[in-house]
Amino acid sequence: WFSSQNIIYGASDITLYVDGDGTCAGLSVAEQVDPMLTLMPTDADENTTVLDPLPLASGPAYDLVDSVPSDDFFEATTYKGAFGTTLWLDTWSWLDENGRFSVARETLAEDTTWSEDQTLETQLFVDGATLTIEAGVTISAVESEGLAPALIILPGATIIAAGTVDAPITFTSTVASTGSTDSGLWGGLIVMG
C-alpha cells in the first residue's frame, strides 16, 4: 500500500512502479511538493555535516494524512514520512555516531512573549507561532559542545521585536565579556522566509 498523499520530492529520472493489482497505485500520483524539513539539504550525502529531517509543523508533511489500513500492521500518525516530532534515529545510527544530527534544539510552537532576559543553550526553532521580544531584553547564548545556540524563525512563524534607543534588544554570548575569540559562541538570529 502506498498513499497518493505521500510526498516524493527531489527525485528525478525514476520509474514509478505500479503492481498488477493496483495496491501501489499511489506511487503514480504522489505529491511533488517540498516537505519542508527543518534542515535537510537536497544534496545530502555522507559528507553533509549537519542535518535535521524533522518536518516543520506548518509544512505539508502534516497535511492530508491518510487513515491507515485496518490490518494491524501500520501505526497511525499525524504526519507523513518517517519522522514527526521525534528523531528516532538519534542514539543508534551512523548519522548520530558521526555527529550529523542537529539535535541540540528546542521548538517553540505557542505564542510567547519574552519580557525578561533569556539564555539559549540550544538552537531554538520558532515554528508556527509568534515570538514577541520586548524592549530591553538581552538574549545570551551559552557556550555548548554542539552547534552554536541560535534563534531560528521558521516559515509561517513570526518575530516581533521592537527595541528602543534607551532599551535595545541585545543578542550576545555569555562568554563575550571574557574576550574569547572562539567561533560558534552565538549562532545568530535566522529568519527563514
Disulfide bonds with the S-S distance in Angstrom:
none
